[in-house]
């Protein structure tokens, strides 16, 4: 039986306002100086694709004067393990460099991370506002490039788990080839090379599972901790950010050998709460699954239109 934590020691806050800063040419230059590579090269390296630069989302932040008082923050904070069991599949729905899907997530769950490539003086001031005591995390600033980098690694794990459970041989073959190439890199340590040598002659599924296990270990999934409640010390977990929460939730899915299902409406993967569930689970603070709702409304609309056309004819 795998260890399972029911509560997080950190609660997360959703702020009422988030503003966006987009890439302009000046920022592009800063990026070049900091990383020593152009953003185009960076994107090609990660996405293996050319991505437009100017106008892309660069930072998301909450202006200092829009951050509520500590007591108000406390009232709205949520425990992702209690209130947002669907958080990791919602994280998986964010498309890298797609502003719309990212903002949709941010408005519901708050900023996923609180990190920067370079420190600008004005953002540094806001960073200090992050409330870390009393188990509450209020993220006010996010560097979208760092987020995209971590998001893509996480999405890769979700996809791999999906392919393993579907026994998707074509995809698994590609993944195994990628694993073989990855291991040849000079930067890869001997322990990872040892994993490859141990499994490389096994069936495809075994190699893919070894690769997934390795990728999951590259992303942090929280730190084990304790909480004192009603005279008992009970297990709890500490998360630095929502990507760590997502990794934790995904590892639970893997431990439980749970199959993710494709939503009838949005075609993304979700974890079914009950058998015969065809649509994404309702999200935090939703009364019903919005995918199911929208799907039903469209069917209704279509039927109505068809009936009207029939009546006319
Ligand atoms: Zn859906």
Boltz pocket constraint, residues with backbone or C-beta under 6 A from the ligand:
constraints:
  - pocket:
      binder: B
      contacts: [[A, 263], [A, 264], [A, 265], [A, 266], [A, 267], [A, 268], [A, 279], [A, 280], [A, 291]]
      max_distance: 6.0
